[in-house]
Amino acid sequence: MNKENGKIPDRNNSQVDNSKQEFKSSQFSSPYTSENTAQRNFAIPEELRRLKQWGVAKAIWNDEKGKFEKFPFQTNGQPAKTNDSRTWSHFYNVRNAEHLAFFFNRSHTGMDFDSVIHNGEIEKWVIEDFIEPIGSYTEISVSGTGIHILVRGGKPKGLGSKISLKDGHSIEIYDSGRFFLLTGNVYRGYRELKPLDQETFFRDYIKSEFEGPVQPRKIGNGIKDVESIIKILTPYWAKGSGNLHFMMLRLAGYVASCGGNESDLQQIISELIRRTGNGQYRPRIVSNAYRNSKIRLNEGGKVSGRNSLKEIMEVIANEPR
């Protein structure tokens, strides 16, 4: 494939309707002007537009990070929540918004490719390994530097949210608990949503987390081998979307009973969330869990994770691969 095939159509090409313009309200660039916002939004597949999974997306400047961050809002101006469908709306109610938030609810999966467009050209691996073989709805992100691919159906069990590929690249994949800022800026006619056998498709692309058998390691004295614990637990954490709080409690008990300190637990929890994209990091809750475990131990009581987490780690470590 030559570079021309991956080049983003310019404003004179019929596949993009208007010239690029920067929205004052968000500071994001878009190939559409505010006058034809509805036209852009209706380029999003009807299958998605029929769902009551929409909100208004806004960009808010983060001084600490030095960039704009995207947040979902309800039509009444109140914040929307990715895990509360009561805060979502019908597409009709947001159809004229400059930026739309689409909330995933396990019926569809979105793949997010960040910073893969340079000087109007999409990186070759994105086109040849994903866009063309998948053939489903594909759009250019609001920043103009990323790609979204959406497919019909949820993720298979065990597929994490942030995955590393064998070629060294990484992508993010979501089917719940997240939203995409959809643009309707369709790439080269990929307008139709299609199903994808994700388990089969990703089998040859995903880099294995482990090389060879992994044995659980004893921790203590400040948990010198935190990284091994994180690696062993990452796949389990990625699967446990409904039981993360209980998993955290087990971790707290395990760390406390093995001589680890609170900072070890904070590091493990924060890394598990960062690597899987699953859950929200709340240091205060983690701190309370650790302290309660220590209190129970000091009083001669039992903690939930001392044995159960060890069993979990042993099962994971010995799973056939």
ZADO-1210 file (C-alpha; in nm, 4 decimals, padded with zeros to 6 digits):
<atoms>
<atom x="00.0000" y="00.0000" z="00.0000" code="MET" pos="1"/>
<atom x="00.1451" y="00.3361" z="-00.0949" code="ASN" pos="2"/>
<atom x="00.1113" y="00.6409" z="00.1221" code="LYS" pos="3"/>
<atom x="-00.1491" y="00.7956" z="-00.1016" code="GLU" pos="4"/>
<atom x="-00.3939" y="00.5191" z="-00.0117" code="ASN" pos="5"/>
<atom x="-00.3734" y="00.6130" z="00.3543" code="GLY" pos="6"/>
<atom x="-00.3960" y="00.9865" z="00.3054" code="LYS" pos="7"/>
<atom x="-00.6918" y="01.1648" z="00.4603" code="ILE" pos="8"/>
<atom x="-00.9155" y="01.3099" z="00.1849" code="PRO" pos="9"/>
<atom x="-00.8806" y="01.6842" z="00.1555" code="ASP" pos="10"/>
<atom x="-01.1650" y="01.9343" z="00.1594" code="ARG" pos="11"/>
<atom x="-01.2135" y="01.9081" z="-00.2164" code="ASN" pos="12"/>
<atom x="-01.2827" y="01.5376" z="-00.1914" code="ASN" pos="13"/>
<atom x="-01.6501" y="01.4451" z="-00.1597" code="SER" pos="14"/>
<atom x="-01.5708" y="01.2129" z="00.1321" code="GLN" pos="15"/>
<atom x="-01.5140" y="01.5144" z="00.3545" code="VAL" pos="16"/>
<atom x="-01.7818" y="01.7779" z="00.3258" code="ASP" pos="17"/>
<atom x="-01.6179" y="02.1007" z="00.4391" code="ASN" pos="18"/>
<atom x="-01.2889" y="02.2614" z="00.5287" code="SER" pos="19"/>
<atom x="-01.1244" y="02.2164" z="00.8650" code="LYS" pos="20"/>
<atom x="-01.2315" y="02.4729" z="01.1225" code="GLN" pos="21"/>
<atom x="-01.1507" y="02.5145" z="01.4906" code="GLU" pos="22"/>
<atom x="-01.4493" y="02.5266" z="01.7193" code="PHE" pos="23"/>
<atom x="-01.4151" y="02.8132" z="01.9640" code="LYS" pos="24"/>
<atom x="-01.6070" y="02.6298" z="02.2348" code="SER" pos="25"/>
<atom x="-01.3749" y="02.3323" z="02.2477" code="SER" pos="26"/>
<atom x="-01.0521" y="02.4269" z="02.0742" code="GLN" pos="27"/>
<atom x="-01.0716" y="02.0999" z="01.8830" code="PHE" pos="28"/>
<atom x="-01.0448" y="02.1071" z="01.5053" code="SER" pos="29"/>
<atom x="-01.3059" y="01.9461" z="01.2843" code="SER" pos="30"/>
<atom x="-01.3598" y="01.9126" z="00.9089" code="PRO" pos="31"/>
<atom x="-01.7093" y="02.0514" z="00.9553" code="TYR" pos="32"/>
<atom x="-01.8356" y="02.3983" z="01.0289" code="THR" pos="33"/>
<atom x="-02.0910" y="02.4607" z="01.3009" code="SER" pos="34"/>
<atom x="-02.3518" y="02.5320" z="01.0312" code="GLU" pos="35"/>
<atom x="-02.3629" y="02.1696" z="00.9177" code="ASN" pos="36"/>
<atom x="-02.3202" y="02.0014" z="01.2547" code="THR" pos="37"/>
<atom x="-02.6392" y="01.7977" z="01.2115" code="ALA" pos="38"/>
<atom x="-02.5195" y="01.6760" z="00.8712" code="GLN" pos="39"/>
<atom x="-02.1993" y="01.5527" z="01.0304" code="ARG" pos="40"/>
<atom x="-02.3788" y="01.3863" z="01.3195" code="ASN" pos="41"/>
<atom x="-02.6204" y="01.2038" z="01.0901" code="PHE" pos="42"/>
<atom x="-02.3212" y="01.0420" z="00.9190" code="ALA" pos="43"/>
<atom x="-02.2956" y="00.8248" z="01.2308" code="ILE" pos="44"/>
<atom x="-02.4610" y="00.4855" z="01.1603" code="PRO" pos="45"/>
<atom x="-02.8356" y="00.4720" z="01.2178" code="GLU" pos="46"/>
<atom x="-02.7897" y="00.1596" z="01.4276" code="GLU" pos="47"/>
<atom x="-02.6094" y="00.3713" z="01.6867" code="LEU" pos="48"/>
<atom x="-02.8411" y="00.6691" z="01.6492" code="ARG" pos="49"/>
<atom x="-03.1379" y="00.4513" z="01.7454" code="ARG" pos="50"/>
<atom x="-02.9854" y="00.3749" z="02.0848" code="LEU" pos="51"/>
<atom x="-03.0539" y="00.5805" z="02.3971" code="LYS" pos="52"/>
<atom x="-02.6817" y="00.6076" z="02.4696" code="GLN" pos="53"/>
<atom x="-02.5980" y="00.9685" z="02.3890" code="TRP" pos="54"/>
<atom x="-02.4808" y="01.2836" z="02.5583" code="GLY" pos="55"/>
<atom x="-02.3050" y="01.6104" z="02.4837" code="VAL" pos="56"/>
<atom x="-01.9250" y="01.6067" z="02.4910" code="ALA" pos="57"/>
<atom x="-01.7216" y="01.9057" z="02.6023" code="LYS" pos="58"/>
<atom x="-01.3504" y="01.9754" z="02.6263" code="ALA" pos="59"/>
<atom x="-01.2129" y="02.1297" z="02.9439" code="ILE" pos="60"/>
<atom x="-00.8575" y="02.2524" z="02.9803" code="TRP" pos="61"/>
<atom x="-00.6427" y="02.0691" z="03.2364" code="ASN" pos="62"/>
<atom x="-00.3564" y="02.2926" z="03.3524" code="ASP" pos="63"/>
<atom x="-00.1744" y="02.0082" z="03.5233" code="GLU" pos="64"/>
<atom x="-00.1719" y="01.7867" z="03.2144" code="LYS" pos="65"/>
<atom x="-00.1375" y="02.0770" z="02.9721" code="GLY" pos="66"/>
<atom x="-00.4131" y="01.9559" z="02.7406" code="LYS" pos="67"/>
<atom x="-00.7886" y="01.9479" z="02.6855" code="PHE" pos="68"/>
<atom x="-00.9797" y="01.6606" z="02.8408" code="GLU" pos="69"/>
<atom x="-01.3157" y="01.5345" z="02.7154" code="LYS" pos="70"/>
<atom x="-01.6143" y="01.5029" z="02.9473" code="PHE" pos="71"/>
<atom x="-01.9767" y="01.3917" z="02.8867" code="PRO" pos="72"/>
<atom x="-02.2751" y="01.6044" z="02.9876" code="PHE" pos="73"/>
<atom x="-02.6515" y="01.5671" z="02.9873" code="GLN" pos="74"/>
<atom x="-02.8741" y="01.7930" z="02.7823" code="THR" pos="75"/>
<atom x="-02.9576" y="01.9870" z="03.1006" code="ASN" pos="76"/>
<atom x="-02.5914" y="02.0754" z="03.1476" code="GLY" pos="77"/>
<atom x="-02.5307" y="01.8323" z="03.4336" code="GLN" pos="78"/>
<atom x="-02.2459" y="01.5800" z="03.4079" code="PRO" pos="79"/>
<atom x="-02.3346" y="01.2447" z="03.2530" code="ALA" pos="80"/>
<atom x="-02.1985" y="00.9162" z="03.3849" code="LYS" pos="81"/>
<atom x="-02.0642" y="00.6319" z="03.1770" code="THR" pos="82"/>
<atom x="-02.2051" y="00.3789" z="03.4245" code="ASN" pos="83"/>
<atom x="-02.5502" y="00.5336" z="03.4719" code="ASP" pos="84"/>
<atom x="-02.7875" y="00.5047" z="03.1764" code="SER" pos="85"/>
<atom x="-03.0308" y="00.7399" z="03.3513" code="ARG" pos="86"/>
<atom x="-02.7971" y="01.0244" z="03.2526" code="THR" pos="87"/>
<atom x="-02.7978" y="00.9260" z="02.8840" code="TRP" pos="88"/>
<atom x="-03.0249" y="01.0640" z="02.6155" code="SER" pos="89"/>
<atom x="-03.1748" y="00.9885" z="02.2754" code="HIS" pos="90"/>
<atom x="-02.9754" y="01.0950" z="01.9708" code="PHE" pos="91"/>
<atom x="-03.2587" y="01.3276" z="01.8633" code="TYR" pos="92"/>
<atom x="-03.2038" y="01.5407" z="02.1737" code="ASN" pos="93"/>
<atom x="-02.8346" y="01.5974" z="02.1006" code="VAL" pos="94"/>
<atom x="-02.8330" y="01.5857" z="01.7227" code="ARG" pos="95"/>
<atom x="-02.7326" y="01.9509" z="01.6862" code="ASN" pos="96"/>
<atom x="-02.4545" y="01.9446" z="01.9464" code="ALA" pos="97"/>
<atom x="-02.1086" y="02.0305" z="01.8212" code="GLU" pos="98"/>
<atom x="-01.9623" y="01.7237" z="01.9912" code="HIS" pos="99"/>
<atom x="-02.1468" y="01.4025" z="02.0738" code="LEU" pos="100"/>
<atom x="-02.0703" y="01.1522" z="02.3486" code="ALA" pos="101"/>
<atom x="-02.1643" y="00.7913" z="02.2729" code="PHE" pos="102"/>
<atom x="-02.1777" y="00.5659" z="02.5798" code="PHE" pos="103"/>
<atom x="-02.0854" y="00.2015" z="02.5349" code="PHE" pos="104"/>
<atom x="-02.3244" y="-00.0514" z="02.6848" code="ASN" pos="105"/>
<atom x="-02.1865" y="-00.3888" z="02.5688" code="ARG" pos="106"/>
<atom x="-02.3856" y="-00.3927" z="02.2452" code="SER" pos="107"/>
<atom x="-02.0969" y="-00.2438" z="02.0471" code="HIS" pos="108"/>
<atom x="-01.7204" y="-00.2191" z="02.0793" code="THR" pos="109"/>
<atom x="-01.5033" y="00.0808" z="02.0020" code="GLY" pos="110"/>
<atom x="-01.1326" y="00.0713" z="01.9142" code="MET" pos="111"/>
<atom x="-00.9310" y="00.3859" z="01.9761" code="ASP" pos="112"/>
<atom x="-00.6085" y="00.4560" z="01.7881" code="PHE" pos="113"/>
<atom x="-00.4331" y="00.7653" z="01.9224" code="ASP" pos="114"/>
<atom x="-00.1823" y="00.9782" z="01.7300" code="SER" pos="115"/>
<atom x="-00.1760" y="00.7605" z="01.4180" code="VAL" pos="116"/>
<atom x="-00.2383" y="01.0351" z="01.1611" code="ILE" pos="117"/>
<atom x="00.0595" y="01.2450" z="01.0546" code="HIS" pos="118"/>
<atom x="00.0475" y="01.5115" z="00.7846" code="ASN" pos="119"/>
<atom x="-00.2863" y="01.3766" z="00.6705" code="GLY" pos="120"/>
<atom x="-00.1700" y="01.0164" z="00.6430" code="GLU" pos="121"/>
<atom x="-00.2767" y="00.7216" z="00.8580" code="ILE" pos="122"/>
<atom x="-00.0017" y="00.4898" z="00.9738" code="GLU" pos="123"/>
<atom x="00.0198" y="00.1861" z="00.7491" code="LYS" pos="124"/>
<atom x="-00.0354" y="-00.0751" z="01.0230" code="TRP" pos="125"/>
<atom x="-00.3698" y="00.0786" z="01.1227" code="VAL" pos="126"/>
<atom x="-00.5003" y="00.0526" z="00.7678" code="ILE" pos="127"/>
<atom x="-00.3645" y="-00.2892" z="00.6739" code="GLU" pos="128"/>
<atom x="-00.4142" y="-00.4669" z="01.0077" code="ASP" pos="129"/>
<atom x="-00.7388" y="-00.3100" z="01.1276" code="PHE" pos="130"/>
<atom x="-00.9376" y="-00.0753" z="00.9013" code="ILE" pos="131"/>
<atom x="-00.9328" y="-00.2892" z="00.5867" code="GLU" pos="132"/>
<atom x="-00.9737" y="-00.6403" z="00.7355" code="PRO" pos="133"/>
<atom x="-01.2423" y="-00.5303" z="00.9831" code="ILE" pos="134"/>
<atom x="-01.4299" y="-00.3192" z="00.7277" code="GLY" pos="135"/>
<atom x="-01.6647" y="-00.1647" z="00.9844" code="SER" pos="136"/>
<atom x="-01.7527" y="00.1967" z="01.0646" code="TYR" pos="137"/>
<atom x="-01.4348" y="00.4031" z="01.0809" code="THR" pos="138"/>
<atom x="-01.4017" y="00.7736" z="01.1574" code="GLU" pos="139"/>
<atom x="-01.1335" y="01.0306" z="01.2162" code="ILE" pos="140"/>
<atom x="-01.1246" y="01.1563" z="01.5734" code="SER" pos="141"/>
<atom x="-01.2058" y="01.5130" z="01.6687" code="VAL" pos="142"/>
<atom x="-00.8373" y="01.5990" z="01.7117" code="SER" pos="143"/>
<atom x="-00.7679" y="01.4946" z="01.3536" code="GLY" pos="144"/>
<atom x="-00.4818" y="01.2690" z="01.4669" code="THR" pos="145"/>
<atom x="-00.6657" y="00.9536" z="01.5749" code="GLY" pos="146"/>
<atom x="-00.8979" y="00.6853" z="01.4412" code="ILE" pos="147"/>
<atom x="-01.2109" y="00.5205" z="01.5849" code="HIS" pos="148"/>
<atom x="-01.3351" y="00.1830" z="01.4625" code="ILE" pos="149"/>
<atom x="-01.6724" y="00.0626" z="01.5924" code="LEU" pos="150"/>
<atom x="-01.8067" y="-00.2905" z="01.5485" code="VAL" pos="151"/>
<atom x="-02.1286" y="-00.4666" z="01.6426" code="ARG" pos="152"/>
<atom x="-02.1072" y="-00.6832" z="01.9542" code="GLY" pos="153"/>
<atom x="-01.9289" y="-00.6691" z="02.2890" code="GLY" pos="154"/>
<atom x="-01.5761" y="-00.7757" z="02.3766" code="LYS" pos="155"/>
<atom x="-01.4984" y="-01.1404" z="02.4474" code="PRO" pos="156"/>
<atom x="-01.4327" y="-01.2344" z="02.8078" code="LYS" pos="157"/>
<atom x="-01.0750" y="-01.1691" z="02.9078" code="GLY" pos="158"/>
<atom x="-00.9904" y="-00.9073" z="02.6461" code="LEU" pos="159"/>
<atom x="-00.8547" y="-00.6044" z="02.8306" code="GLY" pos="160"/>
<atom x="-00.9232" y="-00.2400" z="02.7567" code="SER" pos="161"/>
<atom x="-00.5643" y="-00.1458" z="02.6816" code="LYS" pos="162"/>
<atom x="-00.3824" y="-00.4096" z="02.4843" code="ILE" pos="163"/>
<atom x="-00.0300" y="-00.4394" z="02.3534" code="SER" pos="164"/>
<atom x="00.0165" y="-00.5764" z="02.0038" code="LEU" pos="165"/>
<atom x="00.2942" y="-00.8055" z="01.8911" code="LYS" pos="166"/>
<atom x="00.4347" y="-00.5384" z="01.6602" code="ASP" pos="167"/>
<atom x="00.4923" y="-00.3029" z="01.9536" code="GLY" pos="168"/>
<atom x="00.1889" y="-00.0813" z="01.9015" code="HIS" pos="169"/>
<atom x="-00.0960" y="-00.0508" z="02.1501" code="SER" pos="170"/>
<atom x="-00.4661" y="00.0323" z="02.1223" code="ILE" pos="171"/>
<atom x="-00.7601" y="00.0840" z="02.3540" code="GLU" pos="172"/>
<atom x="-01.0814" y="-00.1170" z="02.3237" code="ILE" pos="173"/>
<atom x="-01.4050" y="-00.0507" z="02.5123" code="TYR" pos="174"/>
<atom x="-01.7553" y="-00.1939" z="02.5199" code="ASP" pos="175"/>
<atom x="-01.8738" y="-00.0490" z="02.8526" code="SER" pos="176"/>
<atom x="-01.7836" y="00.2077" z="03.1159" code="GLY" pos="177"/>
<atom x="-01.6467" y="00.4536" z="02.8600" code="ARG" pos="178"/>
<atom x="-01.7665" y="00.6967" z="02.5952" code="PHE" pos="179"/>
<atom x="-01.6341" y="00.8013" z="02.2575" code="PHE" pos="180"/>
<atom x="-01.6587" y="01.1519" z="02.1232" code="LEU" pos="181"/>
<atom x="-01.7979" y="01.0509" z="01.7831" code="LEU" pos="182"/>
<atom x="-01.7404" y="01.2868" z="01.4919" code="THR" pos="183"/>
<atom x="-01.9203" y="01.1411" z="01.1909" code="GLY" pos="184"/>
<atom x="-01.6042" y="01.2188" z="00.9930" code="ASN" pos="185"/>
<atom x="-01.6154" y="00.8895" z="00.8044" code="VAL" pos="186"/>
<atom x="-01.2911" y="00.7539" z="00.6625" code="TYR" pos="187"/>
<atom x="-01.3066" y="00.6473" z="00.2967" code="ARG" pos="188"/>
<atom x="-01.6610" y="00.5190" z="00.2915" code="GLY" pos="189"/>
<atom x="-01.6388" y="00.2871" z="00.5930" code="TYR" pos="190"/>
<atom x="-01.9887" y="00.3856" z="00.7040" code="ARG" pos="191"/>
<atom x="-02.1509" y="00.0543" z="00.7879" code="GLU" pos="192"/>
<atom x="-02.1348" y="-00.1178" z="01.1269" code="LEU" pos="193"/>
<atom x="-02.0318" y="-00.4803" z="01.0985" code="LYS" pos="194"/>
<atom x="-01.9909" y="-00.7655" z="01.3476" code="PRO" pos="195"/>
<atom x="-01.6432" y="-00.8902" z="01.4357" code="LEU" pos="196"/>
<atom x="-01.5307" y="-01.2185" z="01.5881" code="ASP" pos="197"/>
<atom x="-01.2947" y="-01.0375" z="01.8227" code="GLN" pos="198"/>
<atom x="-01.1623" y="-01.3472" z="01.9942" code="GLU" pos="199"/>
<atom x="-01.0430" y="-01.4915" z="01.6644" code="THR" pos="200"/>
<atom x="-00.9324" y="-01.1572" z="01.5215" code="PHE" pos="201"/>
<atom x="-00.7127" y="-01.0541" z="01.8138" code="PHE" pos="202"/>
<atom x="-00.5643" y="-01.3979" z="01.8722" code="ARG" pos="203"/>
<atom x="-00.2799" y="-01.3324" z="01.6291" code="ASP" pos="204"/>
<atom x="-00.2291" y="-00.9668" z="01.7214" code="TYR" pos="205"/>
<atom x="-00.2112" y="-00.9473" z="02.0992" code="ILE" pos="206"/>
<atom x="00.1245" y="-00.9741" z="02.2689" code="LYS" pos="207"/>
<atom x="00.1283" y="-01.2352" z="02.5446" code="SER" pos="208"/>
<atom x="00.1731" y="-01.0864" z="02.8905" code="GLU" pos="209"/>
<atom x="00.3932" y="-01.3755" z="02.9987" code="PHE" pos="210"/>
<atom x="00.6708" y="-01.5812" z="02.8459" code="GLU" pos="211"/>
<atom x="00.6666" y="-01.9362" z="02.9799" code="GLY" pos="212"/>
<atom x="00.5168" y="-02.0531" z="03.3088" code="PRO" pos="213"/>
<atom x="00.4750" y="-01.7916" z="03.5803" code="VAL" pos="214"/>
<atom x="00.5017" y="-01.8914" z="03.9432" code="GLN" pos="215"/>
<atom x="00.3509" y="-01.6841" z="04.2256" code="PRO" pos="216"/>
<atom x="00.6217" y="-01.5223" z="04.4351" code="ARG" pos="217"/>
<atom x="00.6166" y="-01.4586" z="04.8053" code="LYS" pos="218"/>
<atom x="00.6051" y="-01.0904" z="04.8934" code="ILE" pos="219"/>
<atom x="00.7095" y="-00.9040" z="05.2044" code="GLY" pos="220"/>
<atom x="00.9635" y="-00.6607" z="05.3447" code="ASN" pos="221"/>
<atom x="00.8060" y="-00.3819" z="05.1452" code="GLY" pos="222"/>
<atom x="00.7115" y="-00.6243" z="04.8635" code="ILE" pos="223"/>
<atom x="01.0302" y="-00.6114" z="04.6637" code="LYS" pos="224"/>
<atom x="00.8662" y="-00.7803" z="04.3659" code="ASP" pos="225"/>
<atom x="00.5606" y="-00.5618" z="04.3092" code="VAL" pos="226"/>
<atom x="00.5933" y="-00.5862" z="03.9305" code="GLU" pos="227"/>
<atom x="00.5522" y="-00.9643" z="03.9337" code="SER" pos="228"/>
<atom x="00.2349" y="-00.9332" z="04.1391" code="ILE" pos="229"/>
<atom x="00.0960" y="-00.6731" z="03.8991" code="ILE" pos="230"/>
<atom x="00.1723" y="-00.8863" z="03.5944" code="LYS" pos="231"/>
<atom x="00.0113" y="-01.1942" z="03.7455" code="ILE" pos="232"/>
<atom x="-00.3044" y="-01.0082" z="03.8481" code="LEU" pos="233"/>
<atom x="-00.3503" y="-00.7862" z="03.5408" code="THR" pos="234"/>
<atom x="-00.5572" y="-01.0369" z="03.3348" code="PRO" pos="235"/>
<atom x="-00.7738" y="-01.1179" z="03.6369" code="TYR" pos="236"/>
<atom x="-00.8325" y="-00.7495" z="03.7084" code="TRP" pos="237"/>
<atom x="-00.9259" y="-00.6912" z="03.3430" code="ALA" pos="238"/>
<atom x="-01.1966" y="-00.9603" z="03.3714" code="LYS" pos="239"/>
<atom x="-01.3374" y="-00.8546" z="03.7075" code="GLY" pos="240"/>
<atom x="-01.5404" y="-00.5497" z="03.6076" code="SER" pos="241"/>
<atom x="-01.8170" y="-00.6317" z="03.8547" code="GLY" pos="242"/>
<atom x="-01.5955" y="-00.7371" z="04.1450" code="ASN" pos="243"/>
<atom x="-01.3107" y="-00.4884" z="04.1495" code="LEU" pos="244"/>
<atom x="-01.3964" y="-00.3615" z="04.4968" code="HIS" pos="245"/>
<atom x="-01.3816" y="-00.7113" z="04.6416" code="PHE" pos="246"/>
<atom x="-01.0605" y="-00.7752" z="04.4520" code="MET" pos="247"/>
<atom x="-00.9147" y="-00.4610" z="04.6061" code="MET" pos="248"/>
<atom x="-01.0150" y="-00.5800" z="04.9549" code="LEU" pos="249"/>
<atom x="-00.8446" y="-00.9143" z="04.8932" code="ARG" pos="250"/>
<atom x="-00.5352" y="-00.7325" z="04.7738" code="LEU" pos="251"/>
<atom x="-00.5361" y="-00.5171" z="05.0853" code="ALA" pos="252"/>
<atom x="-00.5561" y="-00.8232" z="05.3092" code="GLY" pos="253"/>
<atom x="-00.2893" y="-01.0052" z="05.1135" code="TYR" pos="254"/>
<atom x="-00.0438" y="-00.7154" z="05.1146" code="VAL" pos="255"/>
<atom x="-00.0988" y="-00.6439" z="05.4831" code="ALA" pos="256"/>
<atom x="-00.0588" y="-01.0070" z="05.5871" code="SER" pos="257"/>
<atom x="00.2613" y="-01.0486" z="05.3847" code="CYS" pos="258"/>
<atom x="00.4356" y="-00.7520" z="05.5409" code="GLY" pos="259"/>
<atom x="00.3708" y="-00.5000" z="05.2669" code="GLY" pos="260"/>
<atom x="00.2954" y="-00.1365" z="05.3365" code="ASN" pos="261"/>
<atom x="00.0231" y="00.0973" z="05.2149" code="GLU" pos="262"/>
<atom x="00.2340" y="00.2470" z="04.9368" code="SER" pos="263"/>
<atom x="00.2836" y="-00.1027" z="04.7925" code="ASP" pos="264"/>
<atom x="-00.0926" y="-00.1529" z="04.7790" code="LEU" pos="265"/>
<atom x="-00.1479" y="00.1916" z="04.6253" code="GLN" pos="266"/>
<atom x="00.1094" y="00.1150" z="04.3569" code="GLN" pos="267"/>
<atom x="-00.0438" y="-00.2229" z="04.2722" code="ILE" pos="268"/>
<atom x="-00.4002" y="-00.0891" z="04.2509" code="ILE" pos="269"/>
<atom x="-00.3086" y="00.2210" z="04.0492" code="SER" pos="270"/>
<atom x="-00.1029" y="00.0151" z="03.8027" code="GLU" pos="271"/>
<atom x="-00.3752" y="-00.2469" z="03.7583" code="LEU" pos="272"/>
<atom x="-00.6236" y="00.0296" z="03.6733" code="ILE" pos="273"/>
<atom x="-00.3801" y="00.2097" z="03.4441" code="ARG" pos="274"/>
<atom x="-00.2837" y="-00.1016" z="03.2495" code="ARG" pos="275"/>
<atom x="-00.6332" y="-00.2406" z="03.2071" code="THR" pos="276"/>
<atom x="-00.8403" y="00.0780" z="03.1986" code="GLY" pos="277"/>
<atom x="-01.0770" y="-00.1000" z="03.4353" code="ASN" pos="278"/>
<atom x="-01.2010" y="00.0864" z="03.7426" code="GLY" pos="279"/>
<atom x="-01.1339" y="00.4245" z="03.9028" code="GLN" pos="280"/>
<atom x="-00.8352" y="00.4931" z="04.1237" code="TYR" pos="281"/>
<atom x="-00.9489" y="00.6253" z="04.4607" code="ARG" pos="282"/>
<atom x="-00.6499" y="00.6446" z="04.6982" code="PRO" pos="283"/>
<atom x="-00.8623" y="00.7133" z="05.0052" code="ARG" pos="284"/>
<atom x="-01.0646" y="00.3939" z="04.9626" code="ILE" pos="285"/>
<atom x="-00.7477" y="00.1915" z="04.9048" code="VAL" pos="286"/>
<atom x="-00.5898" y="00.3476" z="05.2136" code="SER" pos="287"/>
<atom x="-00.8917" y="00.2630" z="05.4295" code="ASN" pos="288"/>
<atom x="-00.8906" y="-00.0959" z="05.3059" code="ALA" pos="289"/>
<atom x="-00.5247" y="-00.1384" z="05.3968" code="TYR" pos="290"/>
<atom x="-00.5628" y="00.0188" z="05.7412" code="ARG" pos="291"/>
<atom x="-00.8681" y="-00.1926" z="05.8226" code="ASN" pos="292"/>
<atom x="-00.6757" y="-00.5057" z="05.7248" code="SER" pos="293"/>
<atom x="-00.3861" y="-00.4064" z="05.9500" code="LYS" pos="294"/>
<atom x="-00.6240" y="-00.3421" z="06.2401" code="ILE" pos="295"/>
<atom x="-00.7844" y="-00.6845" z="06.1990" code="ARG" pos="296"/>
<atom x="-00.4434" y="-00.8500" z="06.1823" code="LEU" pos="297"/>
<atom x="-00.3193" y="-00.6667" z="06.4928" code="ASN" pos="298"/>
<atom x="-00.6290" y="-00.7785" z="06.6775" code="GLU" pos="299"/>
<atom x="-00.5651" y="-01.1383" z="06.5816" code="GLY" pos="300"/>
<atom x="-00.8461" y="-01.1507" z="06.3270" code="GLY" pos="301"/>
<atom x="-00.8514" y="-01.2788" z="05.9715" code="LYS" pos="302"/>
<atom x="-00.8346" y="-01.0778" z="05.6505" code="VAL" pos="303"/>
<atom x="-01.0138" y="-01.1708" z="05.3317" code="SER" pos="304"/>
<atom x="-00.7167" y="-01.1846" z="05.1010" code="GLY" pos="305"/>
<atom x="-00.4555" y="-01.3779" z="05.2947" code="ARG" pos="306"/>
<atom x="-00.5475" y="-01.7165" z="05.1493" code="ASN" pos="307"/>
<atom x="-00.8008" y="-01.6415" z="04.8772" code="SER" pos="308"/>
<atom x="-00.5707" y="-01.4138" z="04.6785" code="LEU" pos="309"/>
<atom x="-00.2871" y="-01.6645" z="04.7009" code="LYS" pos="310"/>
<atom x="-00.5192" y="-01.9259" z="04.5515" code="GLU" pos="311"/>
<atom x="-00.6218" y="-01.6851" z="04.2751" code="ILE" pos="312"/>
<atom x="-00.2597" y="-01.6150" z="04.1889" code="MET" pos="313"/>
<atom x="-00.1739" y="-01.9838" z="04.1821" code="GLU" pos="314"/>
<atom x="-00.4678" y="-02.0602" z="03.9533" code="VAL" pos="315"/>
<atom x="-00.3747" y="-01.7819" z="03.7133" code="ILE" pos="316"/>
<atom x="-00.0087" y="-01.8777" z="03.7145" code="ALA" pos="317"/>
<atom x="-00.0883" y="-02.2401" z="03.6304" code="ASN" pos="318"/>
<atom x="-00.3581" y="-02.1820" z="03.3702" code="GLU" pos="319"/>
<atom x="-00.2752" y="-02.3619" z="03.0420" code="PRO" pos="320"/>
<atom x="-00.1753" y="-02.1218" z="02.7680" code="ARG" pos="321"/>
</atoms>
